[in-house]
Amino acid sequence: MGRINDAFDRLAHDGKKGFIPFITAGDPDLDTTLELILELDRTGATVIELGIPFTDPIRLQNDCGIPNIWPKKQELSSLFIYNMIDAFSNAKAFYNKFYITAISPLGFTKHNKNCNYYDDKNLLKDIKGFVVDCMNKQLLFGIDRSVAFCLGDGKNYKYLSKLNEEQQFFKKVIPLPHPRFIMQYKLKSKDEYIQYYLRHLKS
């Protein structure tokens, strides 16, 4: 990670903070991903991180076959999702049938902490047009629009449901408990939640 380390060394030397945006690779399409990368680089991003939702560096390499230079650290949501994928079959079989994306391909921070888009009213208002545009572009992939599964049955589901009523992206939206909630608060029942996921996904 030579250039990445060099960037952090320069920041430390100058006493400055860096901007490290995360972009969902291919969301809403590869051309837009490239445009975002170039624009973020032009406007001064320190490092630009590309990834797949709910996929930590371990699963990205071992399950998806995508080598990466990131520290091989486990992430709770990723662990649950890939335990569920293993119970389903394997990553290739799962991703041949299901497409995981995000309300916004951009992540946000506030006061040096991750910021959920739905916790900031101004941000929620500002990104709506961008969210709708990204979703419509992804629907052009030929995605089955009969049902969408929302990972998170609280504010994320409430926002997506309301947006779906306005935009008619999908015939229905079904909420599923968020993987991080399960791993943090319901770990002893993880296998039950995996079966709960599978019942809905296979129905």
ChimeraX attribute file (.defattr): number of C-alpha atoms within 10 A of each C-alpha:
attribute: neighborCount
match mode: 1-to-1
recipient: residues
	/A:1	7
	/A:2	6
	/A:3	9
	/A:4	11
	/A:5	10
	/A:6	11
	/A:7	14
	/A:8	16
	/A:9	12
	/A:10	13
	/A:11	14
	/A:12	12
	/A:13	9
	/A:14	9
	/A:15	8
	/A:16	9
	/A:17	12
	/A:18	14
	/A:19	13
	/A:20	16
	/A:21	17
	/A:22	17
	/A:23	20
	/A:24	19
	/A:25	18
	/A:26	17
	/A:27	21
	/A:28	23
	/A:29	15
	/A:30	11
	/A:31	11
	/A:32	15
	/A:33	18
	/A:34	13
	/A:35	11
	/A:36	16
	/A:37	20
	/A:38	13
	/A:39	12
	/A:40	17
	/A:41	13
	/A:42	9
	/A:43	9
	/A:44	11
	/A:45	15
	/A:46	17
	/A:47	18
	/A:48	16
	/A:49	12
	/A:50	15
	/A:51	16
	/A:52	19
	/A:53	17
	/A:54	20
	/A:55	20
	/A:56	21
	/A:57	22
	/A:58	21
	/A:59	22
	/A:60	18
	/A:61	15
	/A:62	11
	/A:63	16
	/A:64	16
	/A:65	12
	/A:66	11
	/A:67	12
	/A:68	12
	/A:69	8
	/A:70	10
	/A:71	9
	/A:72	13
	/A:73	10
	/A:74	13
	/A:75	15
	/A:76	17
	/A:77	20
	/A:78	21
	/A:79	19
	/A:80	22
	/A:81	20
	/A:82	19
	/A:83	16
	/A:84	22
	/A:85	20
	/A:86	14
	/A:87	13
	/A:88	17
	/A:89	11
	/A:90	15
	/A:91	17
	/A:92	12
	/A:93	12
	/A:94	15
	/A:95	12
	/A:96	8
	/A:97	10
	/A:98	13
	/A:99	12
	/A:100	13
	/A:101	18
	/A:102	18
	/A:103	18
	/A:104	20
	/A:105	24
	/A:106	16
	/A:107	16
	/A:108	16
	/A:109	13
	/A:110	9
	/A:111	6
	/A:112	9
	/A:113	8
	/A:114	10
	/A:115	14
	/A:116	15
	/A:117	22
	/A:118	14
	/A:119	11
	/A:120	12
	/A:121	9
	/A:122	10
	/A:123	14
	/A:124	15
	/A:125	11
	/A:126	12
	/A:127	15
	/A:128	14
	/A:129	11
	/A:130	13
	/A:131	19
	/A:132	17
	/A:133	13
	/A:134	19
	/A:135	20
	/A:136	13
	/A:137	14
	/A:138	17
	/A:139	14
	/A:140	10
	/A:141	10
	/A:142	7
	/A:143	14
	/A:144	13
	/A:145	13
	/A:146	10
	/A:147	14
	/A:148	21
	/A:149	17
	/A:150	22
	/A:151	18
	/A:152	17
	/A:153	14
	/A:154	13
	/A:155	13
	/A:156	18
	/A:157	19
	/A:158	15
	/A:159	14
	/A:160	17
	/A:161	20
	/A:162	11
	/A:163	15
	/A:164	17
	/A:165	13
	/A:166	9
	/A:167	12
	/A:168	12
	/A:169	20
	/A:170	16
	/A:171	12
	/A:172	15
	/A:173	18
	/A:174	15
	/A:175	19
	/A:176	17
	/A:177	16
	/A:178	17
	/A:179	21
	/A:180	20
	/A:181	13
	/A:182	18
	/A:183	18
	/A:184	11
	/A:185	10
	/A:186	14
	/A:187	14
	/A:188	11
	/A:189	11
	/A:190	17
	/A:191	15
	/A:192	12
	/A:193	20
	/A:194	19
	/A:195	14
	/A:196	14
	/A:197	19
	/A:198	15
	/A:199	10
	/A:200	12
	/A:201	15
	/A:202	7
	/A:203	5
